[in-house]
Amino acid sequence: MLLKELGYKSGDRLLIINADDFGMCNSTNRAIRSLLEDGFITSTSLMFTCPWMREAAAIAKAYPEFDVGIHLTFTSEWENFKWGPITPFDRRISFVDELGHFPKDVVPVGLADPDDIRKECIAQIETAFRLGVDPTHLDNHMISLHGAAGTKRHFMELVIELSAKYGLPLRMPRHAYDFIPYEEQMIRLADEQGVIIPDYLQVLPFTPAQDMDYGTFIQYTADILRGLSEGVTELIFHPSLESEELKAITSTWQHRNMEYHLFRDPLIQSVIREENIILIKWRDLRELQRSR
């Protein structure tokens, strides 16, 4: 049904290539801007709690044709590079540590008061508008609101509500995918509230296997592309430029730099062409959702 509403035919394979973590650091911002400018990816997700989010927001405002979503953020995973909530909470809350930063993992988020989660989600969304960003979709950093393993509860009912309120499609695949908790009830709720969700999700590895060099990674990604199913798939990855900044943030800097080169690679571009994969934007889903 989604294919037909978007103006495509049965059997077509539509792909959104989304770079997560826009706004995390300057190295990430430069990589994502370059990929968007050159047309190798179709969208990105901006973390409005991060140190370099103002630069990312300024880029999004200056280039309104860029597809920029809101990466709702409640975790801060790096050891020495931190961020925290926008909301000025006046008491200790479960998802903020003693220094005011988000936790490294999702477990404390699952202990949170739903009202606190709501306030912070709205603060992050409204910050996008205040900075002149026209967001195209909602998604969630480290699936902290989805009820990942070890958490007490999830907050997807709230996120669906906000997606409907702001007229934004949502990263929540209609078909189950690996580590994202799957609930048919939430799929039905999204449908009932008119929130558009993609059919499938694919996520490139956050950290590579020891034997995954660049050539292996290219073939791994090519196999994913060749195996896409009919419908709309979002493919997520985390590109950054090599820099001393990135090396100081994460030991996975080499992998993130490989991801910057990935969709520029002639092999990947040829696979997209040969497989007749149709690249679309989150904006296409947003406009459909708002037109319904």
N, C-alpha and C positions, 0 to 999 in steps of 0.2 A: 504493500500500500504506500509506503514512504517513497519508493522509487517512482510510482505513478504520480504522486502529488508533486514530486520534484521535477517531473517532466521527462523521466527516463523510462526505458522499456524493461520488461522482464528479462532477467539474466545479466543486466548491467551491474558492474562492480564499481562502486563509488568509494573514493578514499580521501579522508582528511588526514593530512600529515601535520601533526601538532608538536611543536617544540615546547616542552614544559620549562618552568623556572625562570621565565623572563623577569628581570628585576633582581635576581639573586645577587649578581655581581657584574662588574663591568665586562669581564671576559665573556660571560653568557650573553649579556646585552648585545655586544658587538657581533657575536656569532649569529644570533637570531635575527638581528637587523639585516645582516648580510644575506642570510638565506631567504628572508622575506623579499628583500629588494630584488634579488636575482630570480625569484620565482621557483625556488627548489622545494619550498614547503608552502603550506596553505594557511597555517594559523599558529598562534602561540598562546600561552597562558601566563598571565602576569601575577606575581606574588606581591600584594600591596603591603606586606609587612616587612619587606626586606630592605637592606641598606641602600641598594641601587634602584629601588622601584621608581624614584622620581625621574631618573634618566630614562627608564623604560617607558614610563607614562608620557614623558615629553616626546619620545619617538612615536608612540602610538597617536598622540594628538597631532603631530606634524605630518603623519602619513595615515590619514583616516581610511585609506584603502587597505591597510594592514588589518588582518583578522586577529583581534586581541581579546581573549577571554579573561575571566577572573579565576585565579587559582586559589580558592579558599584555603587558608593556611593556618594550621594549629600545631605544627611541629617544627622544630629547628634541629636538624639531624647532625650538623657538623660540630666537631669538638671545640674549635676556637673561633667559629664564625656564627654569630647568633642573631636572632631577632625575636620580637615578642608582639603582643596584641596591640591594636590601635586603640581599643577601648580602655579608658582610664579607670580600671576596676579599683574600688576603695577597700578591698579586702583580699585575703589570700584565696586563690581559686586553684582548682586541681590542675589546670593545664598551663600554669605559669610557675616557674621555679623561684627560688629565693632571690635571684637577681633580675627577675622580671622577664625571663626568656621562656619561649615555648619549650616543651620537653623534647628529648631526642627521639622518643618513640610514641606510638599512638595510645598506649594503655592509659595514661592519665587523662586523655581526652574523653575516653569512655566513662570516666567517673564524674564528668562535669554536670553542672546544673544546666538543663536545657535553655533556660533564660539567658545564661551567660554565653552559651554557644550562639543563640539567636542574635544577641547584641553585637557580638564580634563579627558574625557573618554580615550583618547589615552594615556595620562600620566599614568593613573591607569593600563591600559593594558600593556604598555611597562615596568612599574615597575615590574610586574609579571615576565617578561622575564629577566630583569636585576638581579632579585633575584634568578634566577634559577628554577622558577616554570614553569611547562609545563601545561598550563591551558586547561581544558576540555570543558568549556562552558562559556557563559555570562549570567548573570542575574542582577537584579537591586534592591538595598536596598529600601524598603518602596515604591516600584513602582513609584519613583519620576520622572522617565523619560517617564512613560506611559500616562501622562495626567490625573492624579487622580483628584477627585472632587475638585473644587476651583482653579485649575490651568488654565492658559491662553492657553497653548499649550503643545504638547507632542513632544518627540524627538525619537520616535521609528523608524522612517525612517533612522535616523543616526545610531541607535544601530544595525539595520538590516544590514546596509552597513558595519559596523565594524565587525559584525559576519561573513559576507561573506569574507571580506578582510583577517581576521585572521583564517578563517576556523573553526569557533566555533559555535556549535548549541546554540540555544537561548531559554530561558524561556519566552515563549509567547504561551499560550495554543491555540490549534486550535479550541477548543470549549469554549464558554464563561464561565467565572468563577467569581462569586460574585463581589468582589471589583476591579478587574482588568478591566480597560476600554477595550472594545472589538471593533475592526475595521476589517471588512472583507478585506478592502483594504491593511492593513498591513500583513494579512495572505497571500494574493496573492503576495505581494512584497517579503516576505520571500521565498515563493515557487519559484518565478521568479529568485531570486538571489542564489538559492540553499542552503538556510539556513534551517536546520532541526529544527523543533519545536515539542514539545510533543503534544499528543492529548488532554490530560487533566491535570489539576492542582488541587491539594488539599493542603490546608494550615491549620495546627493545630492552635487553637486559640492563639493569642499573649498574651491575658490576660484571665484567666478562669472566668467563671461565679461563683458567690458566692457559689453556691451549688456543684461546680465541685471539689470533692476531688479526690484522686488518683484512687480509684476504678471506679468512674464515668468517669474519663478521659480515663482509659483503655478501658471501654466499648464503649465510644465515638469513640476512634480510631479503635477499632475492627469493629465497624459498618461501618466506612469509608472503611476499607480494604475489608470487605465482599461486599460492594457495588461498587467496582471498575468496570469500563467498559472495554470492549475489546479495546486493543490498549496500548499506552504508557502513563502512568500517572507519574507525579512528585509529591511527597508528601514532603512538606516543614515543618520543625520545628526548634526550637531554644534551643538546650540543653546546660546546663552549670552545673558545679559542685558547690555544696553549699560551700560558702566561705565568709569571711568578705569582701573581695573585691567585690564580686557579690552583697552582701547586701547593700554595699555603693553605687552601681551603680543604682540598680533598685528595686522597691518595688515588682516586679514580680519574684523575685529570687526563691521563692518556686516553682512556676510554671515551670520555666526554669530547675530547678533541677529535678522535676517530669519528664520532657521531656528527661532528661539524662537516667532515668531508664526505660522509656517507651518501647523502642525496645529491651531491655534486658528481658522484662517480659515474662515468659513462655506462658501466654495466647496469647500475640501478636505473638510470634513465632509460636505457634500452629495454629493460624488463617492463617498466611502466608502459612504454609504447607497444611492445610486442604483445603484452597481455591485455591491451585495450582497457587499461585501468583509467577511470575518469576521475581526475582530481577536482574536488569541490572544497568549499569553505564552510566553516561553522555559520558564517553569515547567511548562507543559503538556507540552512535549517532555521535560523532565527527569523528570517523574512517569511518563511512558510508558517512558522508558529504564530507570528503576529498577524498573518493574513487570515488565519482560520476564524 
